């Protein structure tokens, strides 16, 4: 019985995340200062996706319709909470809830970091969450929605 199952860890992660969200709502938490998320590159030790998944490229075509769909998901159309709340409108990890988490949310604007993360790894983290961080699993999203989010997230490190 000494081992904690992945399901138990994910359940605990959801409880911690929901508690932070509730605290944010009750206290009107606003990110008034830039947190360490804006650091580039960030030190992260996220579990790696299995090789067959990590090596998958985004199957969707990069076009304005797909980027717009990804933006809608990022800003409002996902649960338990939209990505923007932690990662911020600019994707720099300075969302409204960012200061509540250690480590800070990923800074997607840092090309030094993002260029080394394969699309399949982004997919894996969005689908499964990231143990040891506040990144929850978005298990209710279908494959296309996850790829749309990965595409939208990727553009933060390539915009001027």
MDAnalysis code that builds the backbone (N, CA, C; Angstrom):
import MDAnalysis as mda
import numpy as np

u = mda.Universe.empty(480, n_residues=160, atom_resindex=np.repeat(np.arange(160), 3), trajectory=True)
u.add_TopologyAttr("name", ["N", "CA", "C"] * 160)
u.add_TopologyAttr("resid", np.arange(1, 161))
u.add_TopologyAttr("resname", ["UNK", "UNK", "UNK", "UNK", "UNK", "UNK", "UNK", "UNK", "UNK", "UNK", "UNK", "UNK", "UNK", "UNK", "UNK", "UNK", "UNK", "UNK", "UNK", "UNK", "UNK", "UNK", "UNK", "UNK", "UNK", "UNK", "UNK", "UNK", "UNK", "UNK", "UNK", "UNK", "UNK", "UNK", "UNK", "UNK", "UNK", "UNK", "UNK", "UNK", "UNK", "UNK", "UNK", "UNK", "UNK", "UNK", "UNK", "UNK", "UNK", "UNK", "UNK", "UNK", "UNK", "UNK", "UNK", "UNK", "UNK", "UNK", "UNK", "UNK", "UNK", "UNK", "UNK", "UNK", "UNK", "UNK", "UNK", "UNK", "UNK", "UNK", "UNK", "UNK", "UNK", "UNK", "UNK", "UNK", "UNK", "UNK", "UNK", "UNK", "UNK", "UNK", "UNK", "UNK", "UNK", "UNK", "UNK", "UNK", "UNK", "UNK", "UNK", "UNK", "UNK", "UNK", "UNK", "UNK", "UNK", "UNK", "UNK", "UNK", "UNK", "UNK", "UNK", "UNK", "UNK", "UNK", "UNK", "UNK", "UNK", "UNK", "UNK", "UNK", "UNK", "UNK", "UNK", "UNK", "UNK", "UNK", "UNK", "UNK", "UNK", "UNK", "UNK", "UNK", "UNK", "UNK", "UNK", "UNK", "UNK", "UNK", "UNK", "UNK", "UNK", "UNK", "UNK", "UNK", "UNK", "UNK", "UNK", "UNK", "UNK", "UNK", "UNK", "UNK", "UNK", "UNK", "UNK", "UNK", "UNK", "UNK", "UNK", "UNK", "UNK", "UNK", "UNK", "UNK", "UNK", "UNK", "UNK", "UNK"])
u.atoms.positions = np.array([
    [0.810, -1.206, 0.000],
    [0.000, 0.000, 0.000],
    [0.843, 1.255, 0.000],
    [2.168, 1.142, 0.030],
    [3.054, 2.284, 0.151],
    [3.062, 3.198, -1.062],
    [2.540, 2.742, -2.196],
    [2.573, 3.559, -3.404],
    [1.270, 4.319, -3.565],
    [1.371, 5.535, -4.040],
    [0.197, 6.345, -4.321],
    [-0.103, 6.190, -5.793],
    [-1.343, 5.867, -6.126],
    [-1.707, 5.667, -7.525],
    [-1.754, 6.994, -8.261],
    [-1.624, 6.915, -9.587],
    [-1.709, 8.120, -10.423],
    [-3.062, 8.788, -10.228],
    [-4.127, 7.968, -10.092],
    [-5.462, 8.515, -9.872],
    [-5.517, 9.305, -8.576],
    [-4.896, 8.790, -7.512],
    [-4.873, 9.504, -6.230],
    [-4.114, 10.812, -6.340],
    [-2.977, 10.784, -7.034],
    [-2.187, 12.011, -7.210],
    [-2.975, 13.027, -8.010],
    [-3.646, 12.573, -9.081],
    [-4.425, 13.505, -9.891],
    [-5.590, 14.060, -9.084],
    [-6.223, 13.231, -8.243],
    [-7.318, 13.710, -7.393],
    [-6.810, 14.754, -6.411],
    [-5.645, 14.500, -5.795],
    [-5.065, 15.476, -4.872],
    [-4.729, 16.764, -5.604],
    [-4.212, 16.647, -6.827],
    [-3.868, 17.819, -7.630],
    [-5.112, 18.660, -7.894],
    [-6.221, 17.997, -8.201],
    [-7.477, 18.717, -8.461],
    [-7.962, 19.432, -7.202],
    [-7.839, 18.791, -6.051],
    [-8.270, 19.394, -4.788],
    [-7.449, 20.642, -4.488],
    [-6.120, 20.545, -4.653],
    [-5.243, 21.697, -4.418],
    [-5.580, 22.815, -5.397],
    [-5.775, 22.467, -6.666],
    [-6.093, 23.470, -7.677],
    [-7.429, 24.134, -7.381],
    [-8.457, 23.314, -7.047],
    [-9.781, 23.860, -6.744],
    [-9.725, 24.746, -5.507],
    [-8.941, 24.367, -4.527],
    [-8.793, 25.194, -3.317],
    [-8.182, 26.549, -3.676],
    [-7.181, 26.535, -4.534],
    [-6.557, 27.788, -4.976],
    [-7.526, 28.649, -5.747],
    [-8.332, 28.028, -6.603],
    [-9.331, 28.762, -7.369],
    [-10.360, 29.383, -6.439],
    [-10.829, 28.608, -5.465],
    [-11.797, 29.126, -4.510],
    [-11.210, 30.288, -3.717],
    [-9.980, 30.154, -3.255],
    [-9.311, 31.227, -2.526],
    [-9.202, 32.478, -3.388],
    [-8.878, 32.290, -4.657],
    [-8.765, 33.412, -5.580],
    [-10.091, 34.142, -5.732],
    [-11.174, 33.371, -5.878],
    [-12.505, 33.967, -6.035],
    [-12.918, 34.688, -4.757],
    [-12.709, 34.053, -3.606],
    [-13.145, 34.636, -2.335],
    [-12.351, 35.884, -1.948],
    [-11.074, 35.917, -2.301],
    [-10.249, 37.053, -1.898],
    [-10.090, 38.093, -3.001],
    [-10.649, 37.792, -4.177],
    [-10.485, 38.727, -5.286],
    [-9.035, 38.828, -5.716],
    [-8.305, 37.731, -5.609],
    [-6.874, 37.699, -5.899],
    [-6.579, 38.237, -7.291],
    [-5.673, 39.175, -7.349],
    [-5.216, 39.726, -8.617],
    [-3.706, 39.728, -8.603],
    [-3.134, 39.423, -9.737],
    [-1.682, 39.418, -9.836],
    [-1.209, 40.852, -10.058],
    [-0.841, 41.518, -8.987],
    [-0.435, 42.912, -9.075],
    [1.026, 43.055, -9.447],
    [1.801, 42.015, -9.228],
    [3.218, 42.089, -9.535],
    [3.612, 40.936, -10.439],
    [4.698, 41.112, -11.132],
    [5.210, 40.046, -11.980],
    [5.836, 39.003, -11.076],
    [5.465, 37.744, -11.286],
    [6.060, 36.692, -10.479],
    [7.249, 36.098, -11.222],
    [7.850, 35.082, -10.630],
    [9.036, 34.492, -11.237],
    [8.748, 33.783, -12.551],
    [7.467, 33.663, -12.939],
    [7.127, 32.994, -14.187],
    [7.720, 33.708, -15.393],
    [7.909, 35.007, -15.293],
    [8.442, 35.749, -16.428],
    [9.921, 35.442, -16.678],
    [10.538, 34.708, -15.763],
    [11.929, 34.319, -15.930],
    [12.054, 33.461, -17.188],
    [13.110, 33.690, -17.920],
    [13.345, 32.937, -19.151],
    [14.826, 32.604, -19.248],
    [15.176, 31.342, -19.356],
    [14.294, 30.173, -19.301],
    [13.958, 29.795, -17.867],
    [12.847, 29.097, -17.717],
    [12.429, 28.582, -16.415],
    [13.027, 27.198, -16.221],
    [13.423, 26.903, -15.001],
    [13.826, 25.537, -14.674],
    [12.556, 24.736, -14.455],
    [12.414, 23.672, -15.187],
    [11.259, 22.794, -15.027],
    [11.724, 21.357, -15.158],
    [11.099, 20.506, -14.400],
    [11.435, 19.094, -14.432],
    [10.160, 18.281, -14.594],
    [9.366, 18.650, -15.568],
    [8.112, 17.968, -15.853],
    [8.398, 16.566, -16.371],
    [7.599, 15.609, -15.922],
    [7.741, 14.252, -16.445],
    [7.615, 14.270, -17.958],
    [8.420, 13.452, -18.606],
    [8.388, 13.378, -20.060],
    [7.269, 12.456, -20.522],
    [6.681, 12.835, -21.636],
    [5.673, 11.979, -22.256],
    [6.354, 10.714, -22.766],
    [5.614, 9.626, -22.859],
    [6.191, 8.437, -23.485],
    [6.689, 8.780, -24.889],
    [7.810, 8.198, -25.286],
    [8.457, 8.531, -26.568],
    [7.501, 8.514, -27.768],
    [6.617, 7.531, -27.876],
    [5.725, 7.542, -29.054],
    [4.797, 8.756, -29.096],
    [4.458, 9.290, -27.928],
    [3.593, 10.477, -27.878],
    [4.430, 11.746, -28.036],
    [5.558, 11.805, -27.352],
    [6.412, 12.997, -27.414],
    [6.844, 13.305, -28.844],
    [6.988, 12.279, -29.664],
    [7.484, 12.481, -31.025],
    [6.397, 12.873, -32.022],
    [5.156, 12.900, -31.588],
    [4.061, 13.264, -32.495],
    [4.062, 14.770, -32.721],
    [3.977, 15.166, -33.964],
    [3.822, 16.579, -34.296],
    [2.350, 16.946, -34.301],
    [2.058, 18.217, -34.161],
    [0.671, 18.674, -34.181],
    [0.086, 18.376, -35.560],
    [-0.991, 17.579, -35.620],
    [-1.556, 17.206, -36.917],
    [-2.401, 18.302, -37.562],
    [-2.676, 19.375, -36.835],
    [-3.536, 20.430, -37.363],
    [-2.727, 21.467, -38.129],
    [-3.352, 22.004, -39.156],
    [-2.726, 23.053, -39.957],
    [-2.737, 24.369, -39.185],
    [-1.607, 25.043, -39.195],
    [-1.546, 26.361, -38.569],
    [-2.236, 27.344, -39.510],
    [-3.385, 27.827, -39.088],
    [-4.112, 28.843, -39.852],
    [-4.903, 29.696, -38.863],
    [-5.467, 30.779, -39.333],
    [-6.136, 31.722, -38.432],
    [-7.346, 31.102, -37.742],
    [-8.108, 30.263, -38.459],
    [-9.275, 29.629, -37.827],
    [-8.853, 28.754, -36.650],
    [-7.794, 27.967, -36.835],
    [-7.325, 27.103, -35.750],
    [-6.733, 27.907, -34.602],
    [-5.994, 28.963, -34.907],
    [-5.447, 29.814, -33.850],
    [-6.573, 30.496, -33.066],
    [-7.615, 30.942, -33.777],
    [-8.759, 31.562, -33.093],
    [-9.470, 30.553, -32.187],
    [-9.636, 29.325, -32.664],
    [-10.271, 28.282, -31.850],
    [-9.404, 27.972, -30.624],
    [-8.096, 27.916, -30.804],
    [-7.179, 27.696, -29.687],
    [-7.240, 28.825, -28.681],
    [-7.330, 30.067, -29.176],
    [-7.436, 31.229, -28.286],
    [-8.714, 31.162, -27.460],
    [-9.841, 30.789, -28.084],
    [-11.107, 30.674, -27.332],
    [-10.992, 29.634, -26.220],
    [-10.355, 28.523, -26.524],
    [-10.154, 27.501, -25.496],
    [-9.267, 28.038, -24.373],
    [-8.159, 28.654, -24.735],
    [-7.190, 29.187, -23.780],
    [-7.833, 30.230, -22.864],
    [-8.659, 31.090, -23.445],
    [-9.220, 32.212, -22.689],
    [-10.488, 31.891, -21.919],
    [-11.306, 30.909, -22.400],
    [-12.576, 30.730, -21.691],
    [-13.234, 29.366, -21.807],
    [-12.936, 28.583, -22.792],
    [-13.755, 27.401, -23.062],
    [-13.201, 26.082, -22.526],
    [-12.445, 26.096, -21.436],
    [-11.991, 24.854, -20.820],
    [-12.285, 24.875, -19.323],
    [-12.356, 23.690, -18.739],
    [-12.530, 23.595, -17.293],
    [-11.572, 22.533, -16.779],
    [-11.082, 22.636, -15.563],
    [-11.725, 23.312, -14.453],
    [-11.560, 24.834, -14.469],
    [-10.581, 25.366, -15.148],
    [-10.392, 26.810, -15.214],
    [-9.662, 27.118, -16.520],
    [-10.013, 28.223, -17.183],
    [-9.322, 28.561, -18.430],
    [-7.825, 28.808, -18.204],
    [-7.049, 28.458, -19.196],
    [-5.584, 28.582, -19.148],
    [-5.134, 30.003, -18.805],
    [-5.866, 30.983, -19.297],
    [-5.509, 32.391, -19.122],
    [-5.398, 32.771, -17.645],
    [-6.171, 32.112, -16.780],
    [-6.179, 32.454, -15.361],
    [-4.815, 32.246, -14.710],
    [-4.068, 31.249, -15.167],
    [-2.740, 30.980, -14.604],
    [-1.620, 31.476, -15.523],
    [-1.777, 31.239, -16.816],
    [-0.707, 31.557, -17.765],
    [-0.774, 32.988, -18.295],
    [-1.881, 33.686, -18.079],
    [-2.007, 35.084, -18.473],
    [-2.368, 35.282, -19.928],
    [-2.907, 36.445, -20.221],
    [-3.338, 36.785, -21.584],
    [-2.178, 36.726, -22.569],
    [-0.985, 37.106, -22.117],
    [0.190, 37.112, -22.988],
    [0.923, 35.771, -22.987],
    [0.461, 34.810, -22.160],
    [1.104, 33.508, -22.085],
    [2.415, 33.524, -21.321],
    [2.650, 34.591, -20.554],
    [3.933, 34.758, -19.863],
    [3.956, 34.161, -18.458],
    [2.879, 33.450, -18.087],
    [2.831, 32.824, -16.764],
    [2.396, 33.772, -15.669],
    [1.894, 34.936, -16.042],
    [1.489, 35.946, -15.066],
    [-0.017, 36.176, -15.063],
    [-0.769, 35.076, -15.025],
    [-2.217, 35.175, -14.944],
    [-2.672, 35.607, -13.563],
    [-3.957, 35.814, -13.446],
    [-4.569, 36.291, -12.206],
    [-4.265, 35.387, -11.016],
    [-4.129, 34.082, -11.260],
    [-3.912, 33.130, -10.175],
    [-2.445, 32.719, -10.029],
    [-1.568, 33.226, -10.862],
    [-0.182, 32.740, -10.948],
    [0.585, 32.803, -9.629],
    [0.405, 33.860, -8.873],
    [1.180, 34.021, -7.633],
    [0.809, 33.026, -6.543],
    [-0.219, 32.245, -6.777],
    [-0.643, 31.270, -5.774],
    [0.106, 29.943, -5.901],
    [0.902, 29.787, -6.945],
    [1.478, 28.471, -7.224],
    [2.998, 28.455, -7.187],
    [3.514, 27.328, -6.729],
    [4.953, 27.077, -6.725],
    [5.157, 25.653, -7.221],
    [5.799, 25.441, -8.330],
    [6.424, 26.457, -9.162],
    [5.378, 27.271, -9.928],
    [5.807, 28.412, -10.413],
    [4.937, 29.301, -11.182],
    [4.479, 28.633, -12.472],
    [3.368, 29.099, -13.012],
    [2.927, 28.563, -14.300],
    [3.988, 28.774, -15.385],
    [3.965, 27.910, -16.345],
    [4.922, 27.963, -17.461],
    [4.813, 29.292, -18.202],
    [5.964, 29.858, -18.533],
    [6.068, 31.068, -19.349],
    [6.183, 30.626, -20.805],
    [5.079, 30.695, -21.538],
    [5.059, 30.254, -22.935],
    [5.752, 31.219, -23.881],
    [6.090, 32.417, -23.412],
    [6.747, 33.400, -24.288],
    [8.240, 33.136, -24.431],
    [8.792, 32.275, -23.613],
    [10.230, 32.021, -23.596],
    [10.608, 31.004, -24.672],
    [11.114, 31.490, -25.786],
    [11.473, 30.587, -26.879],
    [12.616, 29.658, -26.482],
    [13.483, 30.091, -25.572],
    [14.561, 29.215, -25.112],
    [14.018, 27.943, -24.478],
    [12.893, 28.052, -23.829],
    [12.256, 26.896, -23.225],
    [11.337, 26.202, -24.226],
    [10.459, 26.953, -24.845],
    [9.410, 26.370, -25.688],
    [9.963, 25.672, -26.925],
    [11.055, 26.156, -27.474],
    [11.615, 25.514, -28.666],
    [12.110, 24.104, -28.383],
    [12.387, 23.803, -27.123],
    [12.862, 22.472, -26.737],
    [11.738, 21.530, -26.325],
    [10.505, 22.008, -26.344],
    [9.372, 21.177, -25.945],
    [8.630, 20.725, -27.202],
    [8.657, 19.431, -27.492],
    [7.954, 18.938, -28.684],
    [6.437, 19.081, -28.532],
    [5.751, 19.141, -29.663],
    [4.291, 19.248, -29.648],
    [3.659, 18.110, -28.850],
    [4.185, 16.904, -29.018],
    [3.635, 15.758, -28.298],
    [3.743, 15.915, -26.792],
    [4.811, 16.570, -26.321],
    [4.970, 16.834, -24.884],
    [3.911, 17.826, -24.414],
    [3.661, 18.877, -25.200],
    [2.599, 19.827, -24.846],
    [1.256, 19.098, -24.748],
    [0.986, 18.265, -25.743],
    [-0.249, 17.483, -25.745],
    [-0.348, 16.654, -24.454],
    [0.727, 15.960, -24.119],
    [0.763, 15.066, -22.949],
    [0.478, 15.836, -21.654],
    [1.103, 16.984, -21.493],
    [0.929, 17.763, -20.265],
    [-0.487, 18.324, -20.172],
    [-1.035, 18.802, -21.284],
    [-2.408, 19.310, -21.261],
    [-3.371, 18.177, -20.910],
    [-3.204, 17.031, -21.503],
    [-4.086, 15.881, -21.270],
    [-3.961, 15.341, -19.831],
    [-2.715, 15.221, -19.342],
    [-2.458, 14.510, -18.083],
    [-2.090, 15.386, -16.897],
    [-1.859, 16.663, -17.114],
    [-1.393, 17.518, -16.049],
    [0.084, 17.290, -15.801],
    [0.615, 17.945, -14.795],
    [2.034, 17.825, -14.490],
    [2.207, 17.653, -12.983],
    [2.540, 16.447, -12.591],
    [2.730, 16.138, -11.175],
    [3.852, 17.007, -10.622],
    [3.641, 17.541, -9.434],
    [4.634, 18.403, -8.801],
    [4.456, 19.867, -9.147],
    [3.452, 20.168, -9.973],
    [3.115, 21.556, -10.313],
    [1.614, 21.723, -10.104],
    [1.105, 22.907, -10.361],
    [-0.326, 23.145, -10.228],
    [-1.078, 22.891, -11.531],
    [-0.386, 22.410, -12.561],
    [-1.021, 22.146, -13.851],
    [-1.942, 20.938, -13.742],
    [-3.273, 21.178, -13.864],
    [-4.214, 20.059, -13.768],
    [-4.310, 19.311, -15.101],
    [-4.890, 18.132, -15.051],
    [-5.193, 17.370, -16.260],
    [-6.479, 17.922, -16.866],
    [-6.499, 18.057, -18.176],
    [-7.705, 18.491, -18.884],
    [-8.255, 17.286, -19.640],
    [-8.741, 16.330, -18.873],
    [-9.177, 15.046, -19.406],
    [-10.453, 15.131, -20.238],
    [-11.234, 16.187, -20.071],
    [-12.500, 16.308, -20.798],
    [-12.315, 16.866, -22.205],
    [-11.132, 17.398, -22.495],
    [-10.881, 17.912, -23.842],
    [-10.666, 16.755, -24.803],
    [-11.171, 16.901, -26.027],
    [-10.889, 15.863, -27.012],
    [-9.540, 16.150, -27.672],
    [-9.061, 15.221, -28.473],
    [-7.738, 15.349, -29.081],
    [-7.597, 16.641, -29.883],
    [-8.613, 16.971, -30.685],
    [-8.521, 18.181, -31.504],
    [-8.401, 19.429, -30.642],
    [-9.163, 19.500, -29.560],
    [-9.090, 20.661, -28.671],
    [-7.699, 20.789, -28.050],
    [-7.115, 19.666, -27.668],
    [-5.776, 19.711, -27.081],
    [-4.765, 20.193, -28.124],
    [-4.873, 19.696, -29.353],
    [-3.943, 20.151, -30.402],
    [-4.149, 21.629, -30.724],
    [-5.400, 22.103, -30.679],
    [-5.661, 23.537, -30.895],
    [-4.989, 24.364, -29.798],
    [-5.107, 23.913, -28.552],
    [-4.446, 24.614, -27.446],
    [-2.932, 24.598, -27.615],
    [-2.378, 23.454, -27.972],
    [-0.927, 23.355, -28.166],
    [-0.465, 24.317, -29.258],
    [-1.243, 24.414, -30.320],
    [-0.901, 25.334, -31.415],
    [-0.933, 26.782, -30.925],
    [-1.996, 27.134, -30.206],
    [-2.119, 28.495, -29.708],
    [-1.001, 28.826, -28.717],
    [-0.715, 27.911, -27.809],
    [0.356, 28.096, -26.829],
    [1.695, 28.305, -27.530],
    [1.936, 27.533, -28.561],
    [3.205, 27.607, -29.296],
    [3.423, 29.009, -29.890],
    [2.372, 29.672, -30.310],
    [2.536, 30.974, -30.964],
    [3.038, 32.054, -30.031],
    [2.882, 31.891, -28.718],
    [3.365, 32.909, -27.779],
    [4.866, 33.099, -27.874],
    [5.597, 32.032, -28.111],
    [7.074, 32.156, -28.168],
    [7.573, 32.562, -29.541],
    [6.666, 32.682, -30.501],
    [7.063, 33.068, -31.846],
    [6.499, 34.424, -32.258],
    [5.799, 35.091, -31.348],
    [5.239, 36.404, -31.697],
    [6.245, 37.488, -31.312],
    [6.150, 38.570, -31.977],
    [7.074, 39.700, -31.747],
    [6.504, 40.618, -30.688],
])
